C-alpha cells in the first residue's frame, strides 16, 4: 500500500507516494543496543581466508550493522543514504542498491519537472477552475526574472513621494506616501513625455512587481493636466471592465495610473506612474482615424462598443499597449469637453467611423453598422482583407450588448461587480498581479460587505472566491446570490462604497439605453417620439455632418482635386434627417439653387424632384424655428415661386409664416438682429398689404390692415426709421378709409 513521506523529512526530497511490499511491513525484532566498543570486546580476528564467504558476511552484519527503524530499512532498500555504513552488503547488493537509487532519483526529477510545468499542484484536483487559473498565473509570475536587475536601481537614493490615486467610482482622489528609487536620466522619450525607470521600495514577493515607469512632460504644462490624464485613463479602465462583462473573445485591461509628487524636491515635480510591462508596444488606432496596418479585431471592436454602450456619449480611441493591456487612451465626448486637448468631440467620432469596418467581434456583440456611402465602403476593402488574418477567434457564446428597458431599474452594483470579478482574461490576470496593485496595496483595500479575502497565493484582487458548496450548486444548475467583489479600482479603507451609494452613482448610466450606430434606429425613435423632435440633439447626426465637412476639406481624398462629393452629400442628407439644423439648411439651399454655407463648391442638378426636396428641407427648418427658413417660405407662398409640384400661391400660408417670423425674436442660431435681418416693420407691412388686397385663401380685411400698418410704424420708430414710420402711418389712414367706404 502507498506509504506517505512527509515533505519536511530530514532525509531529503522523496516521491509523494512510495509503494512497498506488504511483506516488509512487519515489526522488526527487539532492538539490540549498539555499542561502538563491540569490536574491542569481540574475539580476536581470524584470517578471513580461512573462513567461508557466508560466515564472513554474517560476521560483518552482526558487527557493522546498526539498529534501523522500519522506515530506515525501507529507505535503505531504495538506496538512500541514511547516515550508516552498509559495508556489510555484498557487492551484488551494493550494485542493486545503487541502481535503485539512480532510478529513484531520475523518477524524482521527472516528477518535479511535471509538477513545475503543471498549472496546478496535485492537491488542486479539488480546486475550482478559477482558482486553478490564478494558481497557474502565480506560478508563471514566480518564474519571471527581474528585467531591470542589470540597471541596479537599488544604488540610487531612496526618496519619499506623495502618491495621488483616482477612484473613478467615487470620483475622489486618494493620497498616500511611498518610497521610491528613480534613475537620474530618462531611458526613452515619447512624443510628449520622457520616461524614467523607477522602483518602489518595500517588502514585495517578486522584484518585477515593483518596476514602474515614471513619465514627465518635456514641456511645461499646468499641474492639472497630470490629474486630468489619470482621470481619463481610470474612466477608460471602467469601460474596459464593462466590455469584459459581455464576454468578448479576448478581454482587455487598461493600466492602473497614478501620480507621484516629489515633495522633497524643489518645485515638487509631478510624474505619471505606471507599471512596467515587457512586450511589443503597438498603437492599434489613434484619436484621428489611424488604424494599424497589422489590424487586430479587439481594439477596433472595443472602441465601437464604447460608442454604442455609452449611448453615443463618448468613444475610447487611441488604443495602444502590449497585447490587450493598454495605456494612454483618449476619450472623445459628444460635447468635446473634459479629457484634455485630445478630445476632438464628434469630429473624433467621425474620424474613427470613417476608417472602421465592423468585424466578427462587432457582429457577435450585435453592434450595428455605421452608415457609409458605397464608394467609401469600397475603399475599405483593404481593411476587410486584413481582418481575415487578424487572428482573433470567436467563442461559441458571446453575450450581445444588452440594455435595460426605460422602466426597468437596474442594480449596476452587481453588474459592475460581476464584470470586475468574473471576466478578466489571462492577460488581464497577469496585469493585475504585476501592474495593478503591489502587495502593499492589497492590505489597503477595503473590506467590503459579502466579501471574503484569502492569502495572496490563493486569490488575486478581483478574483471570485467560490466555496465547495457554491461550486456544487453551480454544477447542479443553481445560481447563488450575486456577491460584490473587490475591485482594483477601489481605493483605501476610507473609500469603500456601500451598495446604495454605487446604485445611486451608476443609476444614470444604467438608465442610458444602448443606441445603435445606424441611422434607421435614430429615425424611428424620432418618429415615435410624443414630443416634436428637437434640433441638434442627435450625436449621430452631428457625426455625419462632420464627415461631410471632412470630405469638403479633402481629408479623405487620395488627390487634392478628387473630392468625393457624392459621399459628402450622402452624409449631409443623413445629418439633415437626424435634425442637424446646419445640414438641413445646406440640403435645402443646394436643392433650391441657393448658396449654402457648407459644401460651398458642391452642386446639385436642378430638377423637379430636387426642388421638392429643397422645399421639404426648408419647411423642416422653418418648423424647427429657423427664422430665415420662415421668411423664405412666406415669400414663396406670397409670390408662388419655388413651391414644388404640390403647392400653390397662398396668402394665408404667407401670412402664417410672416407672423411666425415676427414672433421669432431669435432664430435657432441665436444671432438674429431685428434691425438688420429683415426688420420687423417690413414683416408687418407685407402682412398689411395682403390683408388689404385679399384673395389666395385670405379674406380681405382693410381694418386689420390699418392696424398692421400702425404696428409697422411703431416698429420703424423703434428702429430709428422716422421716414418709414411716417409712410406706414399714411398707409394706415388709407386702409381705414377703405373701411368707411365699404
Secondary structure, 3 states (H helix, E strand, C coil): CEEECCCCCCCCCCCCEEECCHHHHCCCCCCCCCCCCHHHHCCCCCCHHHCCHHHHHHHHHHHHCCCCCHHHHHHHHCCCCCCCCCCCCCHHHHHHHHHHHHHHHHHHHHHHHHHHHCCCCHHHHHCCHHHHHHHHHHHHHHHCCCCCHHHCHHHCCEEEEEEEEEECCCCEEEEEEEEEEECCCCCEECCCEEEEEEEECCCCCCHHHHEEEEEEECCCCCHHHHHHHHHHHHHHHHHHHHHHCCCCCCCCEECCCEEEECCCCHHHCEEEEEECCCCCEEECECCCCCECCCCCHHHHHHHHHHHHHCCCCEEEECCEEECCEEECCEEEECCCCCCCCCCCCHHHHHHHHHCCCCCHHHHHCCCCCCCCCHHHHHHCHHHHHHHCCCCCCCCCCCCCCCCCCCCCCCCHHHHHHHHHHHCCCHHHHHHHHHHHCCHHHHHHCCCCCCCCCCCCCCCCCCCCCCCHHHHHHHHHCCCCCCCCCCCCCCCCHHHCCCHHHHHHHHHHHHHCCCCCCCHHHHHHHHHHCCCCCCCCCCHHHHHHHHHHHHHHCCCCCCCCCCCCHHHHHHHHHHHHHCCCHHHHHHHHHHHCCCCCCCCCCCCCCCCHHHHHHHHHHHHHHHHCCCHHHHHHHHHHHHHCCCCCCCCCCCHHHHHHHHHHHHHCCCCCCCCCCCCCCCCHHHHHHHHHHHHHHCCCCCCCCHHHHHHHHHHHHHHHHHCCCHHHHHHHHHHHHHHHHHHHHC
